[in-house]
Amino acid sequence: MAGSLMHASFGLVGGKAMFSPIWKAMEGSPKFIQFNPALLECLKDWKYILKNMMKNPTDISLLVAEYPHYTAYLDACGLGAGGVLLAGSLDFPPIVWQIEWPTEIKERFKKHEITINDLELAAIVLAWLSFENILTDMSNIRIGLSCDNTSAVAWNQKGSSSTSKVAGRLLRMLYLRVRDKGAGEAMTTNIAGIHNVLADIASRAFKDGKFFAANQNLISYFNSHFPLQQNESWQQFHLPIEWTSRVMSCLLGKQPAVESLRRLKRTGKSTLGTGSTTVKNFKWTPYSDSTQTQKSASQPWHLLHGSGKVATAMELQSKWDKSLKHSRPSPRPLNWQEQPVPST
């Protein structure tokens, strides 16, 4: 059955993220498979997915990676998570977000019941959910997420973790949402910590220290330390508690039912805050992204590195070249029909 589901997953964006309980149950090649709540819930997920694919087949273009339409830099620590949402191949206003972990998660982290790798993966999920709340349409949209935690990036690329049950729950949640929105796979790539300053500030401003000044007024801090061109201003997004609570449940050992995840809807209310500088060309409608008339990201103040420095479109694209090469099929040689078939 696992082999049949794996075959089916090739036609499902993020399908590889739905196998963690199955691989865990088969660990060590047991003579008998022991059913448990996580495995049963996983099989229910697959039942829903396969039925849903009959009505909503996967757009084949989503199975091939493309340069991200929008990008994000993110970080997590024992205090909280945060990051910035920025333009990619499409224009997007620079937005910063942050969330402080509830006390129970902080305590579990101190007791080593939750690892920093789990928290970093949770930040990846939160960044994707932030885009989902801001953009009116995620169909055929690709999101590129940069993180300085190699484990979290590897888990997302692989779709599972052999060491963390928390990671399996978070990946399941992420890709059930991706599937529901008709978006492309959430692309992740590593970034050196010294180049991830914007995200570090957002995630670490909850305690007296290097970035505590940002906690007083995050937008004013970003506007003064990382000023944008042409009187543009940073904006802040607050993810609704209904959404963050699902992520917290995954961190605390609970697995939200697929029906619970599908019920998540954007509020349609403005949760964006701005600084003293008036923001031009952006109103909370929310942001319309996937129409053919959407302009490309050519304004340099919207193209930024994780360090806050201005980037060019070519620089941003080069960062994703390795990921694209890894996920795309190898081209056939021009004379492939004349190539002899290797003997078996």
N, C-alpha and C positions, 0 to 999 in steps of 0.2 A: 504493500500500500504506500509506503514511503517513496518507493521508486516511481509509482504512478503519479503521486502528488508532485514530486520533483519535476517530472516531465511536464505536468500541467503548469508548473510555476514559471517555465520559460516564457510563457505568454502572458505573464502577470507582472506588472510593475511592482517591485518590492516583494515578489512572491517568496524569495529566499529568506525573508524575515519572519516567515510564519512557521518555521521548523524547529525552533529551540526546544519545545517540550517533546517533540518526536525524537530528536537526536538524543536528548537526555534519557528518554525511556529506553532507547536502544543501546545505551552506553555499555561497553563491555560485552556486547553480543550475548545478551541473556537468552536462556532457552524459552522463557515465557515473558511476555510484556505485561508489566504491572500497570493497570490503569489507575490514574490519580486525577484529581480535579483539574490540574493544569493541562494534562493530556486530553481529557474529555472536552475542555473548553477550546483547545486547539482544533480538535476535529469538528466541533460546532462551527468554528470560524471558517474552516475549509468548506463545510457544507454550504454556508452562506455565500462564500466567495464564488464557488463553482456555479451555484444557481444564479448569482448576480451576473456572472460573465456571460451566461446564456442571453440575458437581456441587454447587457452593456459590455460588448466585447472590447478588448483592448485595442486602442489605436496603435497600429504597428510602429508608427513613428516614435511612440513613447518608449519603445524598447531599445532605441539607439540613443546614446547620450549626445547632447548638444551643449554648446556654450551656455552657461546659465543666463536667464533673463534678468535675474536679480541675485545679489550676493549678500552675505552676512558674515560678520566676525563675531565670535562668541567665546565666553569663558564661564567657568564655574569654580567656586571654592567652598569652604565650609560655611561661609556666611550667606551666599546667595549666588545668583546667576545673572548674566546680562550680556549685552552686546549691541551691535549696530546693524541696521538694515540699510543696504545701499543699492545703487544702480548696478546693472550688469550690461547686457546688450540692449536693455530698455531703460528709459529714464525713470528715476525714482528719487523722492526727496530723502535726504539723510535723516534717519530716525534712530533714536537710542531707546533701549528697553532694559529693565532690570526687575528682579524679583528677589526678595529676601526669603530664605528658607524658613518654614515653620519651625517652632522649637523642637518638635518631635524628630524632625529630620536632622537638625543640628546635633541633637543628643545621640541619635543613631550613628551619625558620622563620627562623633567623638569616640564611640564605643567600637568603631570599625565594623559595624553591621552594614554600613553603606560606604562604598569606596569613592574616592575622588573620580575614578573612571565612570562610575554610575552617574555622578552628578554632572559630569561633562556631557555625557550622552543625553541626560535630561535637558541640558541647555540647548543641545542640537534640536531636540523635539520642540522646546519652547520657542526657539527662533523660527522654526517652520510654521508653528501654529500662529505666531505673530503675523507672518506674511499672509497666512490664510484668512486672518481676521481683517486685514487691511485691504487686500485685493478683492475686487468684486467677482472675479472669474479666474479660477486656477487651471482651467482646461489647457492642456498642452504646455503648461508653464514649467520651466526648470529653475530650481533654486540651488545655488552654490553656497555651501556652508564651510567656513574656515575655522578650524579648531586647533589648539596647541596640545591636545591630548591624543597621543597616537593610538591608545586602546579604543577610545570612543570612535575615532575615525575608522579604524580597522573593523570594529563591530558593525558599523553602518555599511561599510563596503562589502563585508562578508555576509551580513544579514543575521548573524547569530553570535552567541558567546558561549564558550565551553566552561567558563568560570563564573559567570554572573547571571542569576535568574532575573535580577532587576533589569539587566540589559535586554533580555528576551521580551519582557513585558513592555518596555519602552519602544523597542523596534516594532513589535506587533501593533502598538497604538499608532505609531508614526505612519506605518504603511497601510493600515486600514483607513486612515484619514487621506493619505495620498491617493489610494484607490478610489475612495468616495468622491474626491474632487477631480478626478481625471487628469492629474498632474504627472509630470515625469518624476523619475526617481530622485530623491534628495541626494545631491552630490556632496561629498565631503572631501576635504583635503587638509593636510597638515600645514600649520604655520608656526614658525618659531615664536616662542613666548615674547621675545624682545620686539617683535613686529605686531604684537596683538594688544597694544596699549589701550586702544579705544574700548575693547571688550573688558580688559582688566579693570579699568576705572569703573565701569558700570557694575561689575560683579563684586568689587571689593570696597565699595564706598560705605558699607554699613557699619564699619568699626573705625575708631580713632586710629589714624595712621596716615600713610602716604596719600591716599585718595579720599580721606574723610571729608575734605572741603567740598567735594562733589555731591555729598549727601545732602547738603543744605539746599542746593538748587542745581540739579543735574544739567538742565538746559543751559543755564547761565554759565556753568563751568565749561561745558563743551563749546559754547559760543565764544568764550574768552580765550580758551586754550587751543581750540581747533577751529578758528574762524573760517567761514565759507565765503565764497566770492559773491559779488553783486548783491550785497545785503541779504543773502539767504540766511536762514536760521535753522539750527537743529530743532527737531521735534521729538517728543517723548510719547511712546505708546505704552498703555497699561493693558495687559492681557486680562480679560475677564476671569473672575474667580472660578466660574463654572468650567473653564478650560484648564486653568492651572491645577484645580483639584484633581483632575484625572491623572495628571502627571505625578502629583504627590502620592496618589493611590498606588501607582506603579512603584514608586520609590519605597513605599511602606509595606510592600509585599502583597498588595491586592491587585487583581486583574479585572479591570472594568469590562463588563459584558459588551459584546459588539453592538448591541442595541443602544447601550449607554453612549458609546463613542459616536454612533451615527446620529444621535439626537443633538449633538453639539451644533449650534447655529450661531452665526454672527449676530450680534445684537443690533447692528445698524446704527448704533449711537456713536457719537464722537468720543473717543478716548485718547485723542491726541492732544498734547499740550505743547505750546510754543514758548519761546523766550520773548524778550522785549522787542526783538527785531521782527518786523512783519514778514510773514512767509508769502512769497509770490508763487502764482501758478499752481497752488495746491490747496484744495478745499476738501473737507471730509465729505465724500459722497457715497462710500469710500472710493479709493483709488481704482480707476479703470485701467486694466493692464493688457489684456490679450487681444484687443481689436487690431485689425490690420493697419489702422491709421495711427497707432501709438508711435510716437517719435523715438528714434534711437537715442541712446545715452551719449550725446556728444558734448554736453556741458561739463567742463573739467571739474567744477566744484561738486558734482555728483559722483565723480569717479575717484574713489579714495582707497589707499592702502589701509591695512589694519592699524598702522602707526599714525594715521591721520594725514599722511602726506598725499598730495595730489598724484593720481595715477593716470596712465593713458589706457585706452581700450586695448591696445596691443599687449601691454603689461598684464592686464587682468586676464586676457585670453590665454596668455602663455602659462599662467598659473594652473590652468585646467587642461592643458594639452596632454599631460600624462594620464589623467583620469579618462579623457576621451579615447585615447589610444587603447587603454586597458579594456574599455567596455565595447568598443566597436569591433565588428568582425574583420579579420585580415583580408585584404583584397586578393583576388585571384590573379595569377600572372596573366599577362596578355595572351599568351599561347597556352592557356591551361588545358584546352581540349586536346592538345598534342602531347601533354605530359604523360609519361608512362605511369600506370597505376602501380604503386609499390606492392611487391609480393608479400603475402601474409604467410 
